[in-house]
Amino acid sequence: AKGSENATAGFATADVGVTYQWARQSLRVGVKNLADKAYFEHLTEGVSGRENLAPGRSLVLAWTGKF
């Protein structure tokens, strides 16, 4: 219904990473949400005012290979 959504505060997060490539492969290491900011997306499922927070700081490790 019109006007049934609560206002959502804005937020910004920072992600950093580095990728190393060789031959037909690559390895990426990164950190998401570097400052460990607590936030939730506007369309998050949950009870209004008690939405589940997005994941905090997390480490990403990815390997890609072509055969």
C-alpha positions in Angstrom: 0.0 0.0 0.0 1.1 3.5 -0.6 3.2 4.9 2.2 3.6 1.6 4.0 7.5 1.4 3.7 9.8 2.9 6.3 12.5 5.3 5.3 15.9 3.6 4.9 19.1 5.4 5.8 21.8 5.6 3.1 25.1 3.7 3.4 28.4 3.2 1.6 30.8 0.3 2.0 34.4 -0.2 0.7 35.7 -3.3 -0.9 39.4 -3.9 -1.8 41.1 -6.7 -3.6 44.0 -7.8 -5.8 44.1 -10.3 -8.7 47.2 -12.2 -9.8 47.0 -13.7 -13.3 49.3 -16.3 -15.0 48.8 -18.5 -18.0 45.1 -19.2 -18.2 44.4 -18.9 -14.5 43.8 -16.2 -11.9 43.7 -15.9 -8.1 41.8 -13.1 -6.4 42.0 -12.1 -2.7 39.8 -9.4 -1.4 38.0 -8.0 1.6 34.3 -6.9 1.4 32.8 -4.3 3.7 36.3 -3.2 4.9 35.0 -1.0 7.8 32.6 -3.7 9.0 29.7 -1.3 8.6 26.3 -2.5 9.9 23.6 -1.9 7.3 20.7 -3.5 5.5 19.3 -3.2 2.0 16.1 -1.3 1.5 14.2 -4.4 0.2 15.5 -6.8 2.9 13.0 -9.4 4.0 11.9 -9.1 7.6 9.7 -7.2 10.0 9.7 -3.5 9.5 12.3 -2.0 11.9 13.9 -5.3 12.6 15.4 -6.2 9.2 18.4 -8.6 9.1 21.7 -6.9 8.7 23.9 -7.6 5.6 27.1 -9.6 6.3 29.9 -7.8 8.0 33.5 -7.7 6.9 34.3 -10.8 4.8 37.3 -12.4 3.1 37.0 -13.4 -0.5 39.3 -16.0 -2.2 38.5 -16.9 -5.8 40.4 -19.1 -8.3 39.6 -19.1 -12.0 41.1 -21.5 -14.5 40.4 -22.2 -18.1 41.1 -25.7 -19.5 
